[in-house]
Amino acid sequence: MELLTACWLAIIATPIALWFYGALAWMALPHHKKDFKKLPDDTKVLDFVRGLGLPPGVYGYPNMHCEGEDRERIKKLWETGPMGILSVWNKVSMGRNMLLTFIVELIAAFLIAYVGVAAGFGRGEPFAKVFQVLGTVGILTFTVGCLPNAIWFQANKTAVVSGIIDGVIMGLITGAVMAWLWPK
């Protein structure tokens, strides 16, 4: 536990580095430009969704879990399509979302440092070993978790690829920061 406490600088510096990478990835780099497909007439869709008065949430259509609905009718709707998911958001709060993202990355950094300690890394562990192991854990952390949802909900292929690219880069950043600041 003492060694994990000694990792505080690496644990704090990692989400800071990841936050800067995320800002760069979404604001300046080109790989997220085609994550979302353009609707043929977004005004018509916006007017329709506004007219429904839906509160924020994630809606699936057709809904297989409707109680009291005729199962055969819903099954037929699924077979004939279209089907999909509609995410309705509140107004986006950049500050809130940036803070929550930082907190998630802070928790991830803590758990990744814990893996290093649990793997038996001691003080003065070689940079290359810390980078290899904790970078791999970082890649797993930031890449693999979202793939089942991408598969099941047919995410845009370019969004999946850009997410994998980000996950690998974020994992490598995590490994590099952890290795650089691992207690001596």
C-alpha positions, 0 to 999 in steps of 0.5 A, spaced: 500 500 500 505 504 501 508 503 494 501 505 491 501 511 495 508 513 492 505 513 485 500 519 487 504 523 482 503 518 476 496 517 478 494 525 478 499 526 471 496 520 467 489 523 467 492 530 466 496 528 460 490 524 457 485 530 458 490 534 453 490 528 448 482 528 448 482 535 447 487 535 441 484 528 438 477 531 438 478 539 436 485 538 432 486 531 429 482 529 423 480 522 425 473 523 429 471 527 423 467 522 420 464 518 427 457 521 425 453 520 419 450 526 416 442 525 416 439 527 409 434 532 412 436 533 420 431 539 420 425 534 419 428 529 424 429 535 429 422 537 428 419 530 429 423 528 435 422 535 438 414 534 437 415 527 441 417 531 447 422 525 449 426 527 456 433 525 455 435 518 455 436 512 450 430 509 446 430 503 442 425 502 436 422 498 436 422 496 443 422 488 444 420 490 452 413 493 451 409 490 456 402 488 454 404 489 446 403 483 441 409 479 441 408 477 434 407 484 431 413 487 435 417 481 432 415 483 425 417 490 426 424 487 428 424 483 422 422 489 417 426 494 420 428 499 420 431 499 427 435 503 432 437 507 438 435 514 439 439 518 444 436 524 446 441 529 450 440 534 455 444 541 453 451 539 453 455 542 459 462 542 457 465 543 464 461 538 467 463 533 462 470 534 462 470 534 469 467 527 469 471 524 464 477 527 468 474 523 474 474 516 470 481 517 467 483 518 474 480 512 477 483 508 471 490 511 473 489 509 480 487 502 478 492 501 473 497 503 478 494 498 482 496 493 477 503 495 477 503 494 484 500 487 485 504 485 479 510 486 484 513 492 481 518 495 486 521 502 487 526 503 481 522 498 476 525 499 469 522 504 465 521 499 459 518 494 464 513 499 467 511 501 460 510 495 457 505 492 462 502 498 464 501 501 457 498 494 455 493 495 461 492 502 459 490 499 452 485 494 454 482 499 459 481 505 453 480 500 447 476 493 449 471 495 453 467 499 448 467 494 443 461 489 445 456 495 444 459 497 438 458 490 435 451 490 438 449 497 436 452 497 429 456 503 431 459 507 425 465 503 423 470 509 422 467 511 429 470 504 432 476 505 428 477 512 431 476 509 438 481 504 437 486 509 435 484 513 441 484 507 446 491 505 443 494 512 444 491 513 451 494 506 453 501 508 450 500 515 454 498 512 460 504 507 460 509 512 458 507 517 464 506 511 469 513 509 467 516 516 467 513 517 474 514 510 477 517 511 484 524 511 484 
